[in-house]
C-alpha cells in the first residue's frame, strides 16, 4: 500500500491519490463523498486489493491534497462543476495509462462516477453507486450552508458550488442515464439515509442494466456496515453474468 498519496497532473490541476494492490492486477477506482478524501476508502481498498486488484483512490478537486482551484483569485464556482470533476477523473485514468476500470462512487463521488459512465462507457467495466444524490431538483432547495469555524480539509467554495448543483442539476444528467451501458450496482442506505431512497430506486430504473440493493446503514454504508458493503461489491465485481431487470434482482437485501 502507498501510505502517502502520490500526485499526478490531470485536466490542468494536480490530483493526489493513494494506491493499493499489485500494479498489473485489474483496476478499481474509488471516488469519495463530499468533505472526505481518498483515505476514507482505506479499509475497503485493502480488502479489494487482496482480490487481487489494483485499487486507486484519488482526492477529488477541492479536497485533501489535490488542488483547490476555488482558492485562486477570480475563480468562479464553475471550477467545482460536477462535469469538471468528471473530466479530472477521465484525465486521471489517462495519465496513469488505465484504459479499463471498475468504478465505485459514494455520494458526490457517485455523481462524478455516473457522469463519467455516461460519456465513457468503454472505459468503465462495472459501476457501483453508493447512496448517490439523484439529479432531480431538490424541493424545497437546500438552504445556504454556514461555514464551520477553523481550518477545513476541503475548499468551502466547493460546498457552495455543489449545493447549487444539487438544488438545480443539469437536466441532461438525468436524461442521459440510458447511456450507462455497463452493469451497475446501486447500494442504498435505507430509511435513515439523507438520500430519499425512492429516488435511488428511480435512478436504478433509468439505468438499463442495474441492480438495487439496500443495506440499512444510513448514508455512510461502506463505513457503517463494511462487511455487508464489501460482500455486495465483491460479488458484483466478480460475477461473470450481467444483471437482468427481474423483480428478483431488484429485491432489497
FIKOL-428029 format. One line per 8 residues: number of its first residue (from 1); their letters; for each residue x, y, z of N, C-alpha, C, O, CB. Coordinates in steps of 0.2 Angstrom, whole numbers. Glycine has a CB too. Example, Ala and Ser with C-alpha at 12.3 -4.5 7.8 and 13.67 -1.06 7.14 Angstrom:
# residues 2
1> as> 66,-28,39,62,-22,39,66,-16,39,71,-17,42,57,-22,45 ~ 64,-11,35,68,-5,36,64,0,39,67,6,40,70,-3,29
//
This chain:
# residues 253
1> xxxxxxxx> 4,-6,0,0,0,0,4,6,0,10,6,3,-5,0,6 ~ 2,11,-4,6,18,-3,3,22,2,-3,24,2,5,21,-10 ~ 6,23,8,3,26,14,3,33,12,-3,36,13,8,25,20 ~ 8,36,9,7,43,7,5,44,0,7,40,-4,14,47,8 ~ 0,49,-1,-3,50,-8,3,52,-13,7,56,-11,-8,54,-8 ~ 2,49,-19,6,51,-24,2,57,-28,-4,59,-26,7,46,-30 ~ 5,60,-33,1,65,-36,2,64,-44,7,61,-46,4,72,-34 ~ -3,67,-48,-2,67,-55,-6,73,-58,-10,75,-55,-6,60,-58
9> xxxxxxxx> -3,75,-63,-6,81,-67,-12,78,-71,-11,74,-75,-1,85,-71 ~ -18,81,-70,-24,79,-74,-29,85,-75,-31,88,-70,-27,73,-71 ~ -30,86,-81,-35,91,-83,-33,98,-80,-37,102,-78,-42,89,-80 ~ -27,99,-80,-24,106,-79,-23,107,-71,-21,112,-69,-29,111,-81 ~ -24,102,-67,-23,103,-60,-19,97,-57,-18,92,-61,-30,103,-56 ~ -17,97,-51,-14,91,-48,-19,88,-43,-22,90,-39,-8,94,-43 ~ -19,81,-45,-23,77,-41,-19,72,-36,-14,69,-39,-28,73,-45 ~ -20,72,-30,-17,67,-26,-21,60,-26,-27,60,-27,-17,70,-18
17> xxxxxxxx> -17,55,-25,-21,48,-25,-17,43,-21,-11,44,-20,-22,46,-32 ~ -20,38,-18,-17,33,-15,-19,26,-19,-23,26,-23,-20,32,-8 ~ -14,21,-18,-15,15,-22,-13,9,-18,-9,10,-13,-10,16,-28 ~ -17,4,-19,-16,-2,-16,-16,-8,-21,-19,-7,-26,-22,-4,-10 ~ -12,-13,-19,-13,-19,-23,-7,-20,-29,-4,-15,-30,-19,-20,-26 ~ -7,-26,-32,-2,-27,-37,-3,-22,-43,-9,-21,-46,-2,-34,-40 ~ 2,-19,-46,1,-14,-52,-2,-17,-58,-6,-14,-62,8,-11,-53 ~ -1,-24,-59,-4,-27,-65,-10,-30,-64,-13,-33,-69,1,-32,-68
25> xxxxxxxx> -13,-30,-58,-20,-33,-57,-25,-28,-60,-24,-22,-61,-21,-33,-49 ~ -31,-31,-61,-37,-27,-63,-38,-21,-59,-38,-21,-53,-43,-31,-64 ~ -40,-15,-62,-40,-9,-59,-47,-7,-56,-52,-9,-59,-38,-3,-64 ~ -47,-4,-50,-53,-2,-47,-52,5,-45,-47,7,-42,-56,-7,-41 ~ -57,9,-46,-57,16,-44,-62,18,-39,-68,16,-40,-57,21,-51 ~ -60,21,-33,-64,23,-28,-65,30,-28,-60,34,-27,-62,20,-21 ~ -71,33,-28,-72,40,-28,-76,42,-21,-82,39,-20,-76,43,-34 ~ -73,46,-17,-76,48,-11,-82,53,-11,-83,56,-16,-70,50,-6
33> xxxxxxxx> -85,54,-5,-90,58,-4,-87,65,-3,-81,66,-2,-95,56,2 ~ -92,70,-3,-90,77,-2,-87,78,6,-90,75,10,-96,82,-3 ~ -82,82,6,-79,83,13,-74,78,15,-70,79,20,-84,83,18 ~ -73,72,11,-68,67,13,-63,67,8,-62,72,5,-72,60,13 ~ -58,62,8,-53,61,3,-52,54,2,-56,50,4,-47,65,5 ~ -47,52,-2,-46,45,-4,-44,41,2,-46,35,2,-40,45,-9 ~ -42,44,8,-40,40,13,-47,37,16,-46,32,20,-37,44,19 ~ -52,40,15,-59,37,18,-60,30,16,-63,26,19,-65,41,15
41> xxxxxxxx> -57,28,10,-58,21,7,-53,16,10,-54,10,8,-58,22,0 ~ -48,18,14,-43,13,16,-45,6,18,-43,1,15,-39,16,21 ~ -50,5,22,-52,-2,24,-55,-6,18,-53,-12,17,-57,-2,30 ~ -59,-2,14,-62,-5,8,-57,-7,3,-57,-12,0,-67,-1,5 ~ -52,-2,2,-47,-3,-3,-42,-9,-1,-40,-13,-6,-43,3,-4 ~ -41,-10,5,-36,-15,7,-39,-22,6,-36,-27,4,-35,-15,15 ~ -46,-22,7,-49,-29,6,-50,-30,-2,-49,-36,-4,-56,-29,9 ~ -52,-25,-6,-52,-26,-13,-46,-28,-16,-45,-32,-21,-55,-20,-16
49> xxxxxxxx> -40,-25,-14,-34,-26,-16,-31,-33,-15,-27,-35,-19,-29,-21,-13 ~ -34,-36,-10,-32,-43,-9,-35,-48,-15,-34,-54,-14,-35,-46,-2 ~ -39,-45,-19,-43,-49,-24,-39,-54,-28,-42,-60,-29,-46,-44,-28 ~ -34,-53,-32,-30,-46,-31,-33,-41,-36,-35,-43,-42,-23,-47,-32 ~ -33,-35,-34,-35,-29,-38,-30,-23,-37,-27,-23,-32,-42,-27,-37 ~ -29,-19,-42,-25,-13,-41,-31,-7,-40,-35,-6,-44,-21,-11,-47 ~ -30,-5,-34,-36,0,-32,-33,7,-31,-27,8,-28,-39,-2,-25 ~ -36,12,-34,-34,19,-34,-40,23,-30,-46,22,-32,-33,21,-41
57> xxxxxxxx> -38,27,-26,-42,32,-23,-40,39,-23,-36,41,-19,-43,30,-15 ~ -42,43,-28,-40,50,-28,-43,54,-24,-49,53,-22,-40,52,-36 ~ -40,60,-22,-44,66,-19,-47,70,-24,-44,72,-29,-39,70,-14 ~ -54,71,-24,-57,75,-29,-54,82,-28,-52,84,-23,-65,75,-28 ~ -55,86,-34,-53,93,-33,-56,97,-28,-62,95,-26,-54,97,-40 ~ -53,101,-24,-56,104,-19,-56,100,-12,-58,103,-7,-63,106,-20 ~ -52,95,-12,-52,90,-6,-45,88,-5,-41,87,-10,-57,84,-8 ~ -44,87,1,-37,84,3,-31,87,0,-31,93,1,-37,77,1
65> xxxxxxxx> -27,83,-3,-21,86,-5,-21,87,-13,-16,89,-16,-15,81,-4 ~ -27,86,-16,-27,89,-23,-28,96,-23,-29,99,-18,-34,85,-26 ~ -27,99,-29,-28,106,-29,-35,109,-27,-40,105,-28,-27,109,-37 ~ -35,115,-25,-41,118,-23,-42,124,-28,-41,130,-25,-41,120,-15 ~ -45,123,-34,-45,129,-38,-49,135,-36,-49,140,-39,-47,126,-45 ~ -54,133,-32,-58,139,-29,-55,144,-25,-57,149,-24,-64,136,-25 ~ -49,142,-23,-45,147,-19,-41,152,-23,-38,157,-21,-40,144,-14 ~ -41,151,-30,-37,155,-34,-41,162,-35,-47,162,-37,-36,152,-41
73> xxxxxxxx> -37,167,-34,-41,174,-35,-45,174,-42,-42,173,-47,-36,180,-35 ~ -51,176,-42,-55,177,-48,-58,171,-50,-62,171,-55,-51,180,-53 ~ -57,165,-46,-60,159,-48,-68,159,-47,-70,162,-42,-57,153,-45 ~ -72,156,-51,-79,156,-50,-81,149,-48,-77,145,-47,-83,158,-57 ~ -87,149,-46,-90,142,-43,-90,137,-48,-90,131,-47,-97,143,-41 ~ -89,139,-55,-89,133,-60,-83,129,-60,-83,124,-63,-90,137,-67 ~ -78,131,-56,-72,127,-55,-74,120,-52,-70,116,-52,-66,130,-52 ~ -80,120,-48,-82,114,-45,-88,111,-48,-92,108,-45,-83,116,-37
81> xxxxxxxx> -89,112,-54,-94,109,-58,-93,101,-58,-87,99,-58,-94,111,-65 ~ -99,98,-57,-98,90,-57,-94,88,-63,-91,83,-63,-105,87,-57 ~ -96,92,-69,-93,89,-75,-85,91,-75,-81,87,-78,-96,93,-81 ~ -83,96,-72,-76,97,-71,-72,91,-67,-67,89,-69,-74,104,-68 ~ -76,89,-62,-73,83,-58,-73,77,-62,-69,73,-62,-78,82,-52 ~ -79,76,-66,-79,70,-71,-73,71,-76,-69,65,-77,-85,70,-75 ~ -71,76,-78,-66,77,-83,-59,76,-80,-54,73,-83,-66,84,-86 ~ -59,78,-73,-52,77,-69,-51,69,-69,-46,67,-70,-53,79,-62
89> xxxxxxxx> -56,65,-68,-56,58,-67,-54,55,-73,-50,50,-74,-62,55,-64 ~ -57,57,-79,-55,54,-85,-48,55,-87,-44,51,-89,-60,57,-91 ~ -46,62,-86,-39,63,-87,-34,59,-82,-29,58,-84,-38,71,-86 ~ -36,58,-76,-33,54,-71,-31,47,-74,-26,45,-73,-36,54,-64 ~ -36,44,-76,-36,37,-79,-31,37,-85,-27,33,-85,-42,35,-81 ~ -32,42,-89,-27,43,-95,-20,44,-93,-15,41,-96,-29,48,-100 ~ -19,48,-88,-12,49,-86,-9,43,-83,-3,43,-83,-12,55,-80 ~ -13,39,-80,-10,33,-77,-10,27,-81,-8,21,-80,-14,31,-70
97> xxxxxxxx> -12,28,-88,-12,23,-93,-18,17,-91,-17,12,-93,-6,20,-93 ~ -23,19,-88,-28,15,-86,-34,15,-91,-37,20,-92,-31,16,-79 ~ -35,10,-95,-40,10,-101,-46,6,-99,-51,6,-103,-37,8,-107 ~ -46,3,-94,-52,-1,-92,-52,-2,-84,-47,-3,-81,-52,-8,-95 ~ -58,0,-81,-58,0,-74,-65,-1,-71,-70,1,-74,-56,7,-72 ~ -65,-4,-65,-72,-4,-61,-72,2,-57,-67,4,-54,-72,-10,-57 ~ -78,6,-56,-78,12,-53,-83,11,-47,-89,9,-48,-80,18,-58 ~ -81,13,-41,-86,13,-35,-86,21,-33,-81,23,-31,-83,8,-30
105> xxxxxxxx> -92,24,-33,-93,30,-31,-98,31,-25,-103,28,-25,-94,35,-36 ~ -96,35,-20,-100,36,-14,-103,44,-15,-98,48,-15,-97,35,-8 ~ -109,45,-14,-112,52,-14,-109,56,-19,-111,55,-25,-110,55,-7 ~ -106,62,-18,-103,66,-23,-99,62,-28,-99,63,-34,-99,72,-20 ~ -95,57,-25,-91,53,-30,-95,49,-34,-93,47,-40,-86,49,-25 ~ -101,47,-32,-105,43,-36,-108,47,-42,-109,44,-47,-111,40,-32 ~ -110,53,-40,-112,58,-46,-107,59,-51,-108,58,-57,-114,65,-43 ~ -100,60,-49,-95,60,-53,-94,54,-57,-93,54,-63,-88,61,-50
113> xxxxxxxx> -95,48,-54,-95,41,-57,-100,40,-63,-99,38,-68,-95,36,-52 ~ -107,42,-61,-112,41,-66,-111,46,-72,-113,44,-78,-119,42,-63 ~ -108,52,-71,-107,56,-77,-102,54,-81,-102,54,-87,-105,63,-74 ~ -96,51,-78,-91,48,-82,-94,42,-85,-92,41,-91,-85,45,-77 ~ -98,38,-82,-101,32,-86,-105,34,-92,-105,30,-97,-105,28,-81 ~ -108,40,-91,-112,42,-97,-108,44,-103,-110,42,-109,-116,48,-95 ~ -102,46,-102,-98,49,-108,-92,44,-109,-90,45,-115,-95,55,-106 ~ -91,39,-105,-85,35,-106,-87,28,-105,-84,24,-101,-79,37,-102
121> xxxxxxxx> -92,25,-109,-95,18,-107,-90,13,-109,-90,7,-106,-101,17,-111 ~ -85,14,-113,-80,9,-115,-74,9,-110,-70,4,-110,-77,11,-122 ~ -74,14,-105,-68,14,-100,-70,10,-94,-66,7,-91,-66,21,-99 ~ -77,11,-92,-79,8,-86,-82,1,-87,-87,0,-91,-85,12,-83 ~ -79,-4,-84,-82,-11,-85,-88,-12,-80,-93,-15,-83,-76,-16,-83 ~ -88,-10,-74,-93,-11,-70,-94,-5,-65,-89,-2,-64,-93,-17,-65 ~ -100,-3,-63,-101,3,-60,-105,2,-53,-110,-2,-53,-105,8,-64 ~ -102,5,-48,-106,4,-41,-107,11,-39,-102,15,-38,-101,0,-36
129> xxxxxxxx> -113,12,-37,-115,19,-34,-118,18,-27,-123,15,-26,-121,22,-39 ~ -115,21,-22,-116,20,-15,-120,26,-13,-117,32,-12,-110,19,-11 ~ -127,25,-12,-131,31,-9,-129,37,-12,-127,42,-9,-130,31,-1 ~ -131,38,-19,-129,44,-23,-134,49,-23,-140,47,-23,-127,41,-30 ~ -133,55,-24,-138,60,-25,-140,59,-32,-137,59,-37,-135,67,-24 ~ -147,59,-33,-150,59,-39,-151,65,-42,-153,70,-39,-157,55,-39 ~ -150,66,-49,-150,73,-52,-157,75,-53,-160,76,-59,-146,73,-58 ~ -161,76,-48,-168,78,-48,-168,85,-43,-165,84,-38,-173,73,-45
137> xxxxxxxx> -171,90,-46,-171,96,-42,-173,95,-35,-179,92,-34,-174,102,-45 ~ -170,98,-30,-172,97,-23,-178,102,-22,-178,108,-24,-167,99,-18 ~ -183,100,-18,-189,104,-17,-192,102,-10,-194,97,-8,-195,102,-22 ~ -190,107,-5,-188,113,-6,-180,113,-7,-177,108,-5,-189,118,0 ~ -177,119,-10,-170,119,-11,-166,118,-4,-169,121,1,-168,125,-15 ~ -160,116,-5,-156,116,1,-154,123,3,-151,127,-2,-149,111,0 ~ -154,126,9,-153,132,11,-145,133,11,-141,128,11,-155,135,17 ~ -143,140,10,-135,141,10,-132,138,17,-135,139,22,-134,148,10
145> xxxxxxxx> -127,134,16,-123,131,22,-119,137,25,-116,141,22,-119,125,20 ~ -119,136,32,-114,141,35,-107,137,37,-107,131,39,-118,142,42 ~ -102,141,35,-95,138,36,-94,137,43,-95,141,47,-90,143,32 ~ -91,131,45,-89,130,51,-83,134,53,-79,136,48,-87,122,52 ~ -81,135,59,-75,139,61,-69,134,60,-69,128,60,-76,141,68 ~ -63,138,59,-57,134,59,-55,132,52,-59,133,47,-57,128,63 ~ -49,128,51,-47,126,45,-51,120,43,-54,116,47,-40,124,45 ~ -52,119,37,-56,113,34,-52,109,29,-47,112,26,-62,116,30
153> xxxxxxxx> -53,103,29,-49,98,24,-52,99,17,-50,94,13,-49,91,27 ~ -56,103,16,-59,104,9,-60,112,8,-60,116,13,-65,100,8 ~ -61,114,2,-62,121,0,-70,122,1,-74,119,-2,-60,122,-8 ~ -71,127,5,-78,129,6,-82,131,0,-88,131,0,-78,135,12 ~ -78,134,-5,-81,136,-11,-84,130,-14,-90,131,-18,-76,140,-16 ~ -81,124,-14,-84,118,-17,-90,116,-14,-95,114,-17,-79,112,-15 ~ -91,117,-7,-98,116,-4,-103,120,-7,-109,117,-9,-97,117,4 ~ -102,126,-7,-107,131,-10,-109,129,-17,-115,129,-19,-105,138,-10
161> xxxxxxxx> -104,127,-21,-105,126,-28,-108,119,-29,-113,119,-33,-98,125,-32 ~ -107,114,-25,-110,108,-26,-117,108,-23,-122,105,-26,-106,102,-22 ~ -118,112,-18,-125,113,-16,-130,116,-21,-135,114,-22,-125,118,-10 ~ -127,121,-25,-131,124,-30,-133,119,-36,-138,119,-38,-127,130,-33 ~ -128,114,-37,-129,109,-42,-134,104,-40,-138,101,-43,-123,106,-45 ~ -134,103,-33,-139,98,-30,-146,101,-30,-150,97,-32,-137,96,-23 ~ -146,107,-29,-153,111,-29,-156,111,-37,-162,110,-38,-152,118,-27 ~ -151,112,-41,-154,113,-48,-149,109,-53,-145,113,-57,-154,121,-50
169> xxxxxxxx> -149,103,-53,-145,99,-58,-146,100,-65,-152,102,-67,-145,92,-56 ~ -141,99,-69,-142,99,-76,-147,94,-78,-146,88,-77,-136,99,-80 ~ -153,95,-82,-157,90,-84,-154,85,-88,-157,79,-88,-163,93,-87 ~ -149,86,-92,-146,82,-96,-143,76,-92,-143,70,-94,-140,85,-100 ~ -141,77,-86,-138,72,-82,-143,66,-81,-142,60,-81,-136,74,-75 ~ -149,68,-80,-155,63,-79,-156,60,-86,-157,54,-86,-161,66,-76 ~ -157,64,-91,-159,62,-97,-154,57,-100,-156,52,-104,-160,67,-102 ~ -148,57,-98,-143,53,-101,-141,46,-97,-136,43,-99,-136,57,-102
177> xxxxxxxx> -145,45,-92,-144,39,-88,-144,33,-93,-141,28,-91,-149,38,-83 ~ -148,33,-98,-149,27,-103,-142,26,-106,-142,20,-109,-154,28,-107 ~ -137,30,-106,-131,29,-109,-126,25,-105,-121,23,-107,-128,36,-111 ~ -128,24,-99,-124,20,-95,-125,12,-96,-130,9,-94,-126,21,-87 ~ -121,9,-100,-122,3,-103,-119,-3,-100,-121,-9,-101,-120,3,-111 ~ -114,-1,-95,-111,-7,-92,-115,-9,-86,-120,-5,-84,-104,-4,-89 ~ -114,-15,-83,-118,-17,-77,-117,-12,-72,-111,-10,-70,-116,-24,-75 ~ -122,-11,-68,-122,-6,-62,-125,-9,-56,-130,-12,-57,-125,1,-64
185> xxxxxxxx> -122,-8,-50,-125,-10,-44,-126,-3,-40,-121,1,-39,-120,-14,-40 ~ -132,-2,-38,-134,4,-34,-135,1,-27,-139,-3,-26,-140,7,-36 ~ -132,4,-22,-132,2,-15,-136,8,-11,-133,14,-11,-125,0,-12 ~ -142,7,-9,-145,12,-5,-144,11,3,-143,5,5,-152,12,-6 ~ -144,17,6,-143,16,14,-149,15,18,-148,15,24,-139,22,16 ~ -155,15,15,-161,13,19,-164,19,22,-162,25,20,-159,8,24 ~ -169,18,26,-173,24,28,-170,29,32,-172,35,33,-179,21,32 ~ -164,28,35,-160,33,39,-155,37,35,-152,41,38,-157,29,45
193> xxxxxxxx> -155,36,29,-151,39,24,-153,46,23,-160,47,23,-149,36,18 ~ -149,51,22,-151,58,20,-153,58,12,-156,63,10,-146,63,21 ~ -152,53,9,-154,52,2,-161,49,1,-162,43,4,-149,49,-3 ~ -166,52,-2,-173,49,-2,-172,42,-6,-170,42,-12,-178,53,-6 ~ -173,37,-3,-172,30,-6,-177,29,-12,-175,25,-17,-173,25,-1 ~ -182,32,-13,-187,31,-18,-183,34,-25,-184,32,-30,-193,34,-17 ~ -179,39,-23,-175,42,-29,-170,38,-32,-169,37,-38,-172,49,-27 ~ -167,34,-27,-162,29,-29,-165,24,-33,-162,21,-38,-158,26,-23
201> xxxxxxxx> -171,21,-31,-174,16,-35,-176,19,-42,-176,15,-46,-181,14,-31 ~ -178,25,-42,-180,28,-49,-174,28,-53,-174,27,-59,-183,35,-48 ~ -168,30,-50,-162,30,-54,-160,23,-56,-158,23,-62,-156,33,-49 ~ -161,18,-52,-160,11,-55,-164,9,-61,-162,6,-65,-161,6,-49 ~ -170,12,-61,-175,11,-66,-172,14,-73,-174,12,-78,-182,13,-65 ~ -169,20,-72,-166,23,-78,-160,20,-81,-159,21,-87,-165,30,-76 ~ -156,16,-77,-150,13,-80,-152,6,-83,-155,2,-79,-145,13,-74 ~ -150,5,-89,-153,-1,-92,-151,-8,-89,-155,-12,-89,-150,-1,-99
209> xxxxxxxx> -145,-8,-86,-143,-15,-83,-141,-14,-76,-135,-14,-74,-137,-18,-87 ~ -146,-12,-72,-144,-10,-65,-148,-15,-60,-153,-18,-61,-146,-3,-64 ~ -145,-16,-54,-147,-19,-49,-147,-15,-42,-142,-11,-41,-144,-26,-47 ~ -152,-15,-39,-153,-11,-32,-153,-15,-26,-157,-20,-26,-159,-6,-32 ~ -148,-14,-22,-148,-17,-15,-148,-12,-10,-145,-7,-10,-141,-21,-15 ~ -152,-13,-5,-152,-9,1,-149,-12,7,-150,-18,9,-160,-7,3 ~ -144,-8,10,-141,-10,16,-143,-5,21,-141,1,21,-133,-11,15 ~ -146,-7,26,-149,-2,31,-144,1,36,-143,-2,41,-155,-5,35
217> xxxxxxxx> -140,6,33,-134,8,37,-134,16,37,-129,19,40,-128,6,33 ~ -139,19,34,-138,26,33,-134,28,27,-132,24,23,-136,30,39 ~ -132,34,27,-128,37,21,-121,34,20,-119,33,15,-128,44,21 ~ -118,33,26,-111,30,26,-111,23,26,-109,20,31,-107,33,32 ~ -113,20,20,-114,12,20,-107,9,21,-107,4,25,-117,10,14 ~ -102,11,17,-96,7,17,-92,8,24,-88,4,26,-92,9,12 ~ -94,13,28,-91,14,34,-95,11,40,-92,8,44,-90,22,35 ~ -101,11,39,-106,9,45,-106,1,45,-106,-2,50,-112,12,45
225> xxxxxxxx> -107,-2,38,-108,-9,38,-103,-11,32,-105,-14,27,-115,-10,35 ~ -97,-11,34,-91,-13,29,-92,-20,26,-91,-21,20,-85,-12,32 ~ -93,-25,31,-93,-32,29,-99,-33,23,-98,-36,18,-94,-36,35 ~ -105,-30,25,-110,-31,20,-109,-27,14,-111,-30,8,-117,-29,23 ~ -106,-21,14,-105,-17,8,-100,-21,4,-101,-22,-2,-102,-10,10 ~ -94,-24,7,-89,-27,3,-92,-34,0,-90,-35,-6,-83,-29,7 ~ -96,-37,4,-99,-43,1,-103,-42,-5,-103,-45,-10,-104,-47,6 ~ -107,-36,-5,-111,-35,-11,-107,-32,-17,-108,-34,-23,-116,-29,-9
233> xxxxxxxx> -102,-28,-15,-97,-26,-21,-93,-31,-24,-93,-32,-30,-93,-20,-18 ~ -90,-35,-20,-86,-41,-22,-90,-46,-26,-87,-48,-32,-82,-44,-17 ~ -95,-47,-24,-100,-52,-28,-101,-49,-35,-101,-53,-40,-106,-54,-24 ~ -103,-43,-35,-104,-39,-41,-98,-39,-46,-99,-40,-52,-107,-32,-40 ~ -93,-37,-43,-87,-36,-47,-84,-43,-50,-81,-43,-56,-81,-33,-44 ~ -85,-48,-46,-83,-55,-48,-88,-59,-52,-86,-64,-55,-81,-59,-42 ~ -94,-56,-53,-99,-60,-57,-97,-60,-64,-95,-55,-67,-106,-57,-55 ~ -99,-66,-67,-97,-66,-74,-103,-64,-79,-102,-62,-84,-95,-73,-76
241> xxxxxxxx> -109,-65,-76,-115,-63,-80,-117,-56,-78,-115,-53,-73,-121,-68,-78 ~ -122,-53,-82,-125,-47,-81,-131,-48,-78,-135,-53,-78,-125,-43,-88 ~ -133,-42,-75,-140,-42,-71,-146,-42,-76,-145,-39,-81,-140,-37,-66 ~ -151,-45,-74,-157,-44,-78,-162,-39,-74,-160,-38,-68,-161,-51,-79 ~ -167,-37,-77,-171,-32,-74,-177,-36,-71,-183,-33,-71,-174,-27,-79 ~ -176,-42,-68,-181,-46,-65,-183,-43,-58,-179,-39,-55,-179,-53,-64 ~ -189,-44,-56,-191,-42,-49,-186,-45,-44,-185,-42,-39,-198,-44,-48 ~ -184,-51,-45,-179,-54,-40,-173,-50,-39,-170,-50,-34,-178,-62,-42
249> xxxxx> -170,-48,-45,-164,-44,-45,-165,-37,-41,-160,-34,-39,-161,-43,-52 ~ -171,-35,-41,-172,-29,-38,-174,-29,-30,-176,-24,-27,-177,-25,-42 ~ -175,-35,-28,-177,-36,-21,-171,-33,-16,-166,-36,-16,-179,-43,-19 ~ -173,-28,-12,-168,-25,-7,-166,-31,-2,-170,-35,0,-170,-19,-3 ~ -159,-31,0,-157,-35,5,-155,-32,11,-152,-35,16,-151,-40,2
//
